[in-house]
């Protein structure tokens, strides 16, 4: 049975405590991760971009990623999440991919192509969530996430025109991709069960991870690249 739709923040505050907790976990996670990504990858990549055109588009990506954080943080403020919980906490370990400093343009383009594809799947699962303010953010964010992934694919395609570029893109894929499946969380996740119980998410972590690996595998193979083997935790 589908959970009743919650159309406003005022209605949200009348929901069971567990529902409010579930929403806050999702909003908090997106707020923090969007800011991490903008700081660790998008803003530093401007310096690596090889041409004024590439710098312009990279600036757009960085601006949009920071704006994603701003959107989620605004909602966080409205639903009562403390400001200290919407930004990275130095005492808490970030997602593993955020621990590796960006070093090259090839790395950035590869990350945009495959890591932002993972973000697309996460946002996809919020497009019909029961909490309308969160659904609305997902609908605003989705076209921009698709642009970021397309940005990565387009620039990777350009890099693949040379043997050196192909080698560097494949090396970046080998380095970064193994960290991405964990982006979807653990199997039999209690949080994910709670999200699905309340209609906030539609699919299990296992389903989303399998879909992601299948989709991104087809993408990289279409470009003549190889997806590295990843040993998933049981």
N, C-alpha and C positions, 0 to 999 in steps of 0.2 A: 504494500500500500504506500503510495507516494505521500511524502510529508507536505503539509499545507504550505503554500507559498507565503513568504514573509516579505512584504512589499516596502516597508519603511524601517528606519532605525527605531522609531517609536514602537512599532510592532515587535522588532527584534528584542527590545528590552522587556517584553512581556513573555518571551519564550522560556522554556525550561533552561535551567542552568547549564545542562549538558549541551544543549543546542548553542548557547552563547559561547561556551568554551570551545566548541568545534569551529565556529566561525572565526573566533579570535585566533586560534592556532593557524588557520589558513591565511588570514590577513597578515598576521605577524610574520609568517614565513616568507610570503611574497614581498612584503615591505623590506625585509632585511636582505633577501637574496637579490632583489633588483638593485639595491644600493651597492651591494658587494660587487655585482657584475659590472656596473657602471664605473666603479672606482678601480677595480683590478684589471679589467680588460678594455672597456670602451674608451675611456678618457686617455689612458696611456697609448692606445693604438693610433691616436691622431698624429703623434710624433713619428710613428713608423710608416704611415701612409705615404706612398712614393710620389704622388702627384697632387696638385691642387684639387683636382676633381675627386680623387680618393679621399683627401683630407676633408673636403666638404661633406661627402656622404658619411664619413666616419663621425664627423661632428654631429650630423643629424642623428645617427644611431645613438651616440652618447647622450644627446639631448633627450631623445625619446626614452632611453632607459632610466635616466634620472627622473623623467616625468612619470614613469611607471611607479617608481618609489613614491613620488609625491602623491599620486592617486591613492595608492594603498595606505599611505600614512594618513591622508585626510580621512579615509574611512575608519582607520584605527582610532584616530582622535574622537570621531563621532560615536564609536561604540565602546569607548572607555578603556582602550589599551594605553598604558603609560608610555610616554614618549621614549623612555629609556629602553623599551622592549621592541621598538620599531626600527632600530639602527643596530649595526653590528656591535656585539659586546666582546671586548678583547679577552675576557675570561672564558668565552665559549668558543669551541672549535667550529669553524665554518665548514660548509660543504667542501670536500677534498679538492675539487677543481679550483676553488678560490685560493688555495694555498700556494699555487705555483705562479710566480710572476711572469707576465708576458714579456717575451724577448724579441719576437720578430713579426713582421707583417704577415708572413705565411701562417704563423700560429693563429693570429687573430682571425684571418679569413676562414681558416678551418674551424675554429671555435664557433664562429657565427654560423657556419653551415650546419654543424652537427649539434652543438650545445643549444642553440636557439631553437632548433627543431624539437628538442626535448621540452623546452618552455612552451612551444606551440601546443603540444599534447596536454600539458598541465592546464593551460588556459582553455583549451577545448573542453575539458571536463567541467569547467565552471560556467560555460555558456548557458546552461539550463539549470543552474543551481537554484535552490529554493529561496535563497536570500537575494532579493532583487538588486540591492545596491552593489553586492559583489558580482552578480551576473552582469550588471551594467559596466563595471570596470573591465570585466573580461571581454565584453563586446567592443569596448573602445580600444583595448590593448591588442586584440588579435590581429588586426591589419598591420600594426606596427611590428609585431613579432614575426609575421610572415615576411615583411620587408627585410628585417634583419637576417633571417635565414636565406632569403633570396640574394641579399647583398653578399653573404658568404659564398653562396654557390657561384654567383657571377664572377667574383674576384678569384675564387679558386679555379674556375674554368679558364680564366685569363692566365693564371700562373701555370696551369697545366700545359700550356703551349710550348714550354721549354722543358728539356730533360731535368735541368737543375730545379726548376719550379715544381715539377711533379715529385721529385725526390723530397723536397722540403715539405710539401703538402702531405705526402704520405707519412713522413716522419712525425709531423705534427698530429696527424690522425692517430698514429700508433701511440703517441705520448698521452694525448688527452682523452681519447674515446674510452679507455678502460674505466675512467672515473665517472662516466655519465650514467650508466645503468642504475647506480645507487641514488641518482637524483630522484628516482621514483619511490624511494622508501623500501622498507623491508617487506618480505612476504608475511601474510597473515597479520598485517598491521592492525592493532587495536584502534589507532587513530583513523585509519582508512575505513574500518568497519563503522565507526561513529559518523564519519562524513557521509557514507552511503545510507546509513540509517535515516539521516535527516535530509537526504536529497541534495546535499552540498556537492557531492561528487557522484559520478555514475559508475565508475569502474574500479576494480581492485588494482593495487600496485602491480601485481603480477601481470594482469591483462595489459595495463598501460606500458609496462616495460617490454613485454613481448611485441606489442604493436610498434613501439619506438624502434626496437632493434630491427624489425622487419622493414620498416619504412626507410630508416637511415641506411640500412644495408643496400637496399635497392638504389637509393640515391647515389651513394659513393661508387657502387659498381657501374652505374650508368656513366660515370666520369672516368672509368678506367682505374679506379682505386680499389684497395682491399680493406675491408673492415677487419681490424685485429680481433682475434679470438679473446673473449672475456669469460673468465670463470666466475659464474654467479654464485653467491652464497646460497646454501640450501635453506 
